[in-house]
Amino acid sequence: MANPHRGEVALGDHTLVFSINAICDLEDALGRSITEIGTEMETGLSMRTLRAVIWAGLQERHPGTSEKQAGDIISEVGVPAAGEAVSAAFAAAFPQAEAEGKKARPRKGAA
């Protein structure tokens, strides 16, 4: 079950998480920076890129998932649902630094 407080987003029976490791794996797989990938997200991802993004996002909670399996998951849930899940997971991975004019502050550690 996806935990939105930890940046997790449900994709059918699977969970997407764009951790630092997932993002690095995605950059390595596509040979592009996360900024370039984010720009493509705004204009529309190619199927190849969508599959790679889903693959990378699955690795945290579903390690060893192949790109072909990621493609099967996209086919199961549908391209629109997969795109929405990717957008939500990216938003969770990159929260706004400022909310309502207030600067984000790191959480305090336990005393």
PyMOL commands that set and color helices and strands:
alter all, ss='L'
color gray80, all
select helices_A, chain A and resi 4-6+20-30+34-43+47-58+67-77+79-93
alter helices_A, ss='H'
color red, helices_A
select strands_A, chain A and resi 9-11+14-16+98-99+102-103
alter strands_A, ss='S'
color yellow, strands_A
deselect
rebuild
show_as cartoon
